[in-house]
């Protein structure tokens, strides 16, 4: 057996370079790049290895470990899980900064490979700089914090372990049933050690993503239920995108006359103009989708984990006899709430359903009701998104500007605060796969870092990020990253004076405005940020606008800009899109405020609609 002597770090990078994947008939790099911030735990070995392979794998310099890892998440989402970015940090705080981003990837089922430096295996110089010592177990380092938020975790304590660990990490990330982040800890001494690796370990491997087919019995059971449905409904989740099944979904819904509603992750699975697209469902959904959910008798859940924002904390399906069919590559998701499981790839399962249903169609009365309800939803959105003489613009009006000016190649992105609800309703997809709202973990700061990653993935598309002032303050340095590397973004910053949407929840549940808006946080020196100047200091083109008319003109200018263009507008903290559903949150059962007690009674009354005991 021929061998080649390499350090652990060299072998790791050489192996990653050899991994390829077939995408639409083309052979592509499985790992097109590494996002790295170097420190003493990864610069002297991993950094050297990356420098040696710089012609084969690009290294991007991040500004913050969490931000660069969120960019890796945004990249994976935009690539629909077909390519994987690597995020690397030193030990200690650098590694822990990536844990939040790992949580995002974990919850959203997206592949990212995390490589963090670690302390010395031989422990002779302990405690080293940035080492966290565990008094009871010296084998524990801060990198153990990744364990709850990754699908695969390993620490390489001898060079030979790469031969076992790397293939398993890749297999985990590419398997649709287990897809999520993988973590590999790299102790400083082991990174630098040499080993005689077999040359075959570095031979090119071309991967494909499996499309598991459903079990015949599960398929038969589901078809039997669906054929007897009078009011069937499809919930399109993120799995539709990851299966690349958008066109098949449209054809299936049309052929069998089944209305479709979309989760946040599944938005833009159908064009908004499709006659059977009944809009977004759930807490951040619309009246039409939620009305259909209440009347449905069979729900086909395609590639969704049925999060509480999708189900209205399980209150919107008020028909107790409604049967769920869970189509998912992960059995864990397919069986939720006593669903009839169909464990398989969404695209392949749709084809199986179509073949077995033949000419079966649901009644036109049902689809016409869906179209009537949906027309009302669009009328409402058009109304609140229109321009008026209000002193402060609303989020709905801001979204409306971009919705009206949208071009087929636009890709809209957001994450937390008020924008998930506003964009879920007000952004009406004119092209498929044109939306990314990180709402599984709802991670503030993803709006800018994730947009940077999305632009890396789609350099020819216009990436438009909507961010509130609260999220902007949490993480903004990747505006500089986007300028530094020529990844042009359009960023719309809505300044409503603080964490306004949480203030809304606080007040609506009987509390008083406290510590959310800047005006209510007992500041001794209340200073408001000039976001346009701040963005300009990082090299972006920036401007502040005072009205919706001005925003429209600025958006036209932003399209023409040659680098990241930031537009800032002050918006109302109190005006929001209505039409969602019940959402269960914890409201005190004892309080000196009658408003809180009343809110608690309302919450408990709403819980009576929940599907429980499942």
Secondary structure by P-SEA (a helix, b strand, c coil): cbbbbbcaaaaaaaaaaabbbbcccbbbbccccccccccccccaaaaaaaaaacccbbbbbbccaaaaaaaaaaaaaaacccbbbbbbbcccaaaaaaaaaaaaaaaabbbbbbbbbbcccccccccccccccccccccccccccccccccbbbbbcccccccccaaaaaaaaaccccbbbbbbbbcccccccccccccccccbbbbbbbbccccaaaaaaaaaaaaaccbbbbbbcccccccccaaaaaaaaaaabbbbbbccccccccccccccccccccccccaaaaaaaaaccccccccccccccccccccccccccbbbbbbccccccccccccccccccaaaaaaaaaaaaccccccaaaaaaaaaaaaaaaaaaaaaacccccccccaaaaaaaaaaaccccbbbbccccaaaaaaaccccccccccccccccccccccaaaaaaaaaaaccccbbbbbbcaaaaaaccaaaaaaaaaccccbbbbbbcccaaaaaaaaaaacccccccccccccccbbbbbaaaaaaaaacccccccccaaaaaaaaaaaaacccbbbbbbbbbcccccccccccccccccccccaaaaaaaaaaaaaaccccccc
